[in-house]
Amino acid sequence: MALTADQILAAQKANLETLFGLTTKAFEGVEKLVELNMTASKAAMSEASSTTQAMLSVKDAQELLTLQASLFQPLAEKTAAYSRHLYDIAQGTSSEFGKAMESKAAEAQQNFAGMIDTATKNAPAGSETAVAVMKSAVAAANNAFESVQKAVKQASDVAETNFQTMSATAVNAAKSTAQTAARKR
């Protein structure tokens, strides 16, 4: 099966559209990351100023320890929130790339299946066994590809669950530490 000039141009156009779409998504991810970092930096500067003022007004060591304990929990919560935002941005951008790759892979599989069907229709008499083997190999390859996609999705889901659990554990540990320090006063 020979490709026509129109088919080649259509494929090139589709590939360029996909490329520009993915580039746009990548820039959107970078913009979100810059915005997150600017917001975090502004908040850190403001908090550093208020923390410095609070430390300058400390009168004794016990008051300093109390101040430190009161700062630890919010810091852990803010760090966890920043990490969640960062993860969400990365996950969203990665998801867009994954969708595009899945779409292109499905399109390629469909085109290849069409080529196989055309080849089998035009196959010479007596080649039924070879055609059956070819179709079986294509089906096996498609099944393997789908299995890999499912495994990657499951691994991604497990990683996300672990990340959420780890963030919650860190925040809870910070709360526990702050409560313990508050009780020791």
Buried (B, 14 or more C-beta within 10 A) or exposed (E): EEEEEEEEEEEEEEEEEBEEEBEEBEEBBEEBBEEBEEEBEEEBEEBEEEBEEBEEEBEEEEBEBBBBBEBBBEBBBBBBEBBEBBBEBEBEBEEBEBEBEEEEBEEEBEEEBEEBEEEBEEEEEEEEEEBEEBBEEBEEEBEEBEEEBEEEEEEBEEEEEEBEEEBEEBBEEBBEBBEEBEEEE
